[in-house]
Structure formats: structure tokens, C-alpha cells
Amino acid sequence: MTTINRTHKDRLFRAIFGREEHKNWTLELYNAINNSNYTNVDDIQLTVIEDVIYMGMKNDVSFIINDTLNLYEQQSTKNPNMPLRFLEYAGMIYSRYAEDNPDFNIYSSKLQKIPTPKFICFYNGVDKAPDKDILKLSDAYEGEGDIEVKVLMLNINYGYNMEFLKICRPLLDYSWFVSKVREYQEETKSIDKAVDLVISEMEETSPIKSFIVDNKAEVKRMFMTEYDEKKVMAAERREGREEGLAEGRAEGIFDTLIDLVKEGILSINLAAQKAGMSVSEFELKSGLKA
């Protein structure tokens, strides 16, 4: 029985493709993307950054294989800022890569080789999106810049990119599972009931079924967490379109941030940042401690 680490709030995508015990699925996903046929799971060196938290969740999947650094992120909301997120992640991983390799010398007069970065965002939100898109860091620049980061965004909603999904059965079943949970959640108004219904309909041949069944309670929690995340982000988008906030409304948002910290959805550092405060100011006003 494979269990989920409860220390952080994992996404279901990460639990399936980003864990040591599921490296066979990670390799299958890599092969599907790169049209390759690697079979040795030991070729995969996972490089997930355990202490990088976004909305209470770790970065999803990162690993080195065949001299490439592969960073995969799943998004249920459109996020044009993914290239910046990937740049942050890559910088941390490369820094650790240099520290972990004693022969690597960044001050050397010889060129120091590093794994080639490959960034992919798997999108499965409800907003319409093309099968494929390229997100660029330079799109955020006011003028020309010297750094470019490109992220391939793949729409993995069930019904999109089906030829690609069929190459990787775990990804196909993940896509179907999320789609059906979303459908039944709309009908039943309950994520708990929706997950139970979808599990009952899963094929016995599904490679991810036993994992989901064994961790049903945690899978439900993952869906609830991502649902809460989307509500927070939707609220932020609405607020960002307005010219300003009345004092009372600002206090309401602060109270919401406090609730999200208490529920473990936001860290104090991130909540303070969203409130426009220093961590110490946020702690003083909220009565919470990091």
C-alpha cells in the first residue's frame, strides 16, 4: 500500500507523478512527452524542492534524466506567470546541483555543463485553452530583456490532446478522474460524494486505481485544497480589477488571510506578502506566529 506524505498539501498530480515510489509513472510521462523509450526508473533523479511552497503546496514534479532538468507543474487555473515560477525553481535546483557535485566550479575558466532545462505546465482548468501554448517570460517585460524562459503549456483536460494522453495511461486516467470528479461535484454539490462515485466507475485495469482507493480520504482532501486555492485566486483577480479597497473591505480580506493561515492553506510569509505587510507586522496584528 502506497501512502501520501501528510506534511504538506500535495496536489493529486504531484502525488501520482512526483513521488519516489511512483517513478515508473514519472518515467512513462517523460517518455510520452519526449517520444522516448527509457525503461530504467533508476535513471530518474528526483529534484523536487521540498521547502518551496506555493499556496501551501510544494512544486509538483522535477527530475534529472539524460542530462535534462525536467520541471512539470499542474495548474487548474490559467497563470501567465508560470515562466517566472519556473525560473525561480530552476535557479534553486541548479544552485543545489552545483553544491552536490564536488567537481562543479562556477568560478572555473572552463565551461561548466548543467542539465538542459525543459519546462512544462499541465493545464486542466475549466477555462478554455488550446491544446498547446508557449508561455514566455519576455511577455512580462516592458521592453527587451536578456533572459528568456519558455514554458510549454499542455491542455490535459479529458478530450484534449487525446493521442498524447493515450501514450501515458496514468496521465490519461488522471485526466479522466479529475474530469469526472468535476462533473459529479457539480451534480451532487459534494466533492466527497463525487470522489466516491468516480472511484466506483474506475476500470480495474487503471494503474492509478489502487493508489487512489488506498488513499481515498487524502485524495478528497487534495480536491478540497485545490478547490479552496481556486476560490482564493478568483477573489484576488476580482480585487485586482478594482481601483482600491475601502478600509472595512481591507479588514475583511485580512480576516480571510488569517483563516487561510489557520487552515494551513497559506503560510504566514505568503499571507503577510498578500496583505502588504512585513511578517512581524502580520504576526502582531493577527496574533499568529510563524
Phi and psi in degrees as a GROMACS rama.xvg file:
@    title "Ramachandran Plot"
@    xaxis  label "Phi"
@    yaxis  label "Psi"
@TYPE xy
-94.7392  127.56  THR-2
-112.686  162.821  THR-3
-98.6957  136.387  ILE-4
-69.1241  123.159  ASN-5
-92.2774  3.1463  ARG-6
-62.9829  -39.5222  THR-7
-124.904  168.233  HIS-8
-86.9427  98.4481  LYS-9
-76.0002  151.213  ASP-10
-81.4371  155.464  ARG-11
-62.2274  -37.906  LEU-12
-58.82  -44.7566  PHE-13
-68.1661  -39.2749  ARG-14
-61.9836  -32.334  ALA-15
-82.0054  -43.7894  ILE-16
-109.843  -7.67525  PHE-17
-116.301  16.8535  GLY-18
-112.762  150.053  ARG-19
-55.5847  -41.4363  GLU-20
-74.5584  -7.57347  GLU-21
-116.032  26.1484  HIS-22
-62.516  -23.9599  LYS-23
-64.8272  -36.9773  ASN-24
-72.8254  -36.3136  TRP-25
-59.9539  -44.1874  THR-26
-65.8008  -38.0311  LEU-27
-64.6191  -39.4843  GLU-28
-66.2977  -43.3897  LEU-29
-60.1087  -44.3526  TYR-30
-62.373  -39.4432  ASN-31
-64.0452  -40.9621  ALA-32
-70.1513  -39.9038  ILE-33
-101.933  4.75065  ASN-34
53.9395  43.6703  ASN-35
-115.579  177.421  SER-36
-139.365  45.481  ASN-37
-67.0859  143.046  TYR-38
-123.492  -15.4321  THR-39
-92.8514  106.885  ASN-40
-65.2223  -21.6352  VAL-41
-70.1362  -12.0785  ASP-42
-70.7187  -17.552  ASP-43
-86.5373  125.803  ILE-44
-112.205  102.199  GLN-45
-66.0245  137.119  LEU-46
-130.324  28.7974  THR-47
-58.8784  134.004  VAL-48
-86.4186  105.682  ILE-49
-67.4641  -26.6056  GLU-50
-105.166  15.2202  ASP-51
-100.043  113.058  VAL-52
-116.866  130.819  ILE-53
-127.023  120.62  TYR-54
54.4241  35.3192  MET-55
81.1625  4.4791  GLY-56
-120.493  145.761  MET-57
-72.6681  161.29  LYS-58
-61.4167  150.08  ASN-59
-75.1236  -71.5062  ASP-60
-137.492  126.69  VAL-61
-145.851  137.134  SER-62
-160.356  158.166  PHE-63
-110.919  131.811  ILE-64
-154.083  139.044  ILE-65
53.1631  41.5915  ASN-66
61.0383  27.2634  ASP-67
-123.923  141.185  THR-68
-97.8755  113.893  LEU-69
-106.267  120.524  ASN-70
-116.049  118.868  LEU-71
-117.729  132.477  TYR-72
-130.057  138.012  GLU-73
-100.098  135.697  GLN-74
-132.679  130.158  GLN-75
-100.155  2.12873  SER-76
-132.859  148.338  THR-77
-67.0891  134.262  LYS-78
-141.638  99.1416  ASN-79
-70.281  -5.68502  PRO-80
-93.4722  10.4297  ASN-81
-58.2956  -38.0806  MET-82
-56.9606  -37.7369  PRO-83
-67.6895  -41.1227  LEU-84
-59.6637  -45.9491  ARG-85
-63.9564  -37.4417  PHE-86
-61.822  -42.4738  LEU-87
-60.7278  -50.1842  GLU-88
-59.4697  -46.4747  TYR-89
-62.2839  -40.9365  ALA-90
-59.6715  -42.2279  GLY-91
-66.4988  -40.8553  MET-92
-69.1447  -41.6376  ILE-93
-64.4826  -37.0323  TYR-94
-62.4886  -44.1566  SER-95
-68.2732  -35.4334  ARG-96
-59.998  -43.506  TYR-97
-65.0981  -39.2803  ALA-98
-68.0867  -35.7171  GLU-99
-82.489  -10.5386  ASP-100
-111.038  103.743  ASN-101
-60.7973  -25.551  PRO-102
-83.6153  -7.06298  ASP-103
-82.7268  126.594  PHE-104
-133.746  102.96  ASN-105
-66.5998  -17.4103  ILE-106
-94.5254  4.49472  TYR-107
-68.5293  152.239  SER-108
-77.5942  -10.8557  SER-109
-97.1747  146.199  LYS-110
-65.1592  126.89  LEU-111
-94.9621  117.13  GLN-112
-75.2934  142.292  LYS-113
-132.011  158.121  ILE-114
-60.1738  140.649  PRO-115
-71.9674  126.914  THR-116
-78.83  137.461  PRO-117
-132.806  116.029  LYS-118
-112.38  127.313  PHE-119
-136.015  133.158  ILE-120
-111.547  121.969  CYS-121
-95.9648  112.914  PHE-122
-101.32  129.332  TYR-123
-140.868  43.1374  ASN-124
-85.7029  177.83  GLY-125
-86.9568  -17.079  VAL-126
-73.4906  146.635  ASP-127
-65.2702  141.949  LYS-128
-152.629  149.998  ALA-129
-68.9732  167.631  PRO-130
-57.2766  -41.4644  ASP-131
-139.394  150.133  LYS-132
-154.496  155.819  ASP-133
-113.845  119.801  ILE-134
-97.2788  134.786  LEU-135
-123.426  138.555  LYS-136
-62.663  -35.1649  LEU-137
-63.8501  -19.4289  SER-138
-65.1547  -18.9733  ASP-139
-89.4156  -7.61137  ALA-140
-79.579  146.982  TYR-141
-76.6491  -30.5551  GLU-142
-137.691  -153.325  GLY-143
-81.4573  144.267  GLU-144
-131.543  171.434  GLY-145
-100.475  -2.62686  ASP-146
-117.91  131.536  ILE-147
-125.624  135.651  GLU-148
-131.239  127.533  VAL-149
-114.986  134.914  LYS-150
-122.78  125.044  VAL-151
-82.6896  119.01  LEU-152
-99.7822  121.708  MET-153
-110.782  128.308  LEU-154
-81.566  112.788  ASN-155
-109.575  19.7804  ILE-156
-60.9988  141.474  ASN-157
-60.4605  126.545  TYR-158
109.171  -16.6751  GLY-159
-106.693  147.683  TYR-160
48.2493  41.8508  ASN-161
-64.4825  -35.5189  MET-162
-61.863  -39.2992  GLU-163
-68.5337  -45.8426  PHE-164
-60.4582  -37.2991  LEU-165
-67.6137  -20.241  LYS-166
-71.7158  -29.2033  ILE-167
-119.555  96.0716  CYS-168
-58.4613  -41.9341  ARG-169
-59.6045  -37.9742  PRO-170
-70.7  -39.4963  LEU-171
-59.91  -45.6731  LEU-172
-70.7202  -35.0521  ASP-173
-61.9849  -45.6971  TYR-174
-60.6062  -44.9134  SER-175
-63.7326  -43.4853  TRP-176
-60.2413  -48.9476  PHE-177
-62.575  -41.597  VAL-178
-62.2304  -43.8325  SER-179
-71.3425  -38.2185  LYS-180
-61.2402  -42.3119  VAL-181
-61.5827  -42.7283  ARG-182
-64.0979  -47.6617  GLU-183
-73.9604  -27.1117  TYR-184
-65.6975  -36.8661  GLN-185
-65.2586  -37.53  GLU-186
-75.44  -44.8402  GLU-187
-93.5867  -15.0163  THR-188
59.7583  26.7778  LYS-189
-145.434  118.364  SER-190
-66.1335  -37.235  ILE-191
-58.0649  -49.8292  ASP-192
-67.8335  -37.4653  LYS-193
-62.1684  -44.894  ALA-194
-62.7665  -42.3805  VAL-195
-60.0537  -43.6805  ASP-196
-64.1976  -43.5744  LEU-197
-67.7832  -40.4019  VAL-198
-59.0339  -39.7942  ILE-199
-65.2483  -22.4378  SER-200
-97.1454  -7.205  GLU-201
-66.3114  141.07  MET-202
-69.1238  144.392  GLU-203
-65.1415  -24.0101  GLU-204
-79.7631  -5.19139  THR-205
-64.5403  127.218  SER-206
-66.8281  -21.5733  PRO-207
-99.6545  -1.42898  ILE-208
-64.1771  -46.5981  LYS-209
-62.3934  -37.2317  SER-210
-63.0325  -44.7396  PHE-211
-67.6622  -41.6455  ILE-212
-63.9321  -44.8874  VAL-213
-64.4874  -25.7751  ASP-214
-120.599  34.9774  ASN-215
-56.5374  -44.0099  LYS-216
-62.3038  -41.6134  ALA-217
-70.9111  -34.7946  GLU-218
-62.4503  -41.4976  VAL-219
-61.8547  -42.2329  LYS-220
-62.5333  -38.2374  ARG-221
-61.5122  -43.708  MET-222
-64.4454  -40.5088  PHE-223
-63.1647  -41.4519  MET-224
-63.9153  -45.3448  THR-225
-67.9575  -32.8082  GLU-226
-64.0195  -43.2651  TYR-227
-64.6566  -39.3354  ASP-228
-59.8981  -44.419  GLU-229
-64.8902  -36.157  LYS-230
-64.0418  -42.2492  LYS-231
-62.9943  -46.4077  VAL-232
-66.6824  -37.236  MET-233
-64.2406  -39.8609  ALA-234
-63.572  -40.4708  ALA-235
-64.2284  -40.0621  GLU-236
-64.3727  -40.5249  ARG-237
-63.4525  -42.8659  ARG-238
-66.9332  -35.8552  GLU-239
-66.9505  -23.2786  GLY-240
-81.65  -11.3136  ARG-241
-91.2376  154.917  GLU-242
-69.5814  -31.0904  GLU-243
-171.479  -179.8  GLY-244
-121.515  132.781  LEU-245
-67.6161  157.057  ALA-246
-58.2434  -43.9321  GLU-247
-63.1798  -38.2135  GLY-248
-68.6352  -37.7096  ARG-249
-61.0868  -39.1756  ALA-250
-65.6329  -35.6812  GLU-251
-64.0431  -40.0141  GLY-252
-66.4073  -39.3023  ILE-253
-62.5098  -40.7969  PHE-254
-62.9916  -37.9224  ASP-255
-64.0467  -41.1435  THR-256
-62.4554  -39.8744  LEU-257
-60.8059  -44.6991  ILE-258
-61.184  -41.1614  ASP-259
-66.4661  -34.326  LEU-260
-67.278  -44.7923  VAL-261
-63.539  -33.2713  LYS-262
-82.262  -5.56012  GLU-263
82.591  9.77181  GLY-264
-80.1093  -35.2243  ILE-265
-120.932  146.351  LEU-266
-80.8077  161.302  SER-267
-63.087  -37.8721  ILE-268
-59.7034  -46.4563  ASN-269
-70.5186  -37.5439  LEU-270
-64.1317  -41.2879  ALA-271
-62.0802  -41.2471  ALA-272
-61.6956  -44.2381  GLN-273
-68.2335  -26.865  LYS-274
-85.2108  -4.47873  ALA-275
70.6646  31.9613  GLY-276
-123.69  163.576  MET-277
-76.8498  162.637  SER-278
-60.5206  -41.6467  VAL-279
-64.9008  -39.1808  SER-280
-63.8378  -42.5743  GLU-281
-64.3168  -42.7856  PHE-282
-62.3425  -41.9051  GLU-283
-64.5701  -44.4347  LEU-284
-74.8811  -35.682  LYS-285
-88.7158  -22.6482  SER-286
78.3439  10.8006  GLY-287
-98.4177  160.974  LEU-288
-127.953  141.127  LYS-289
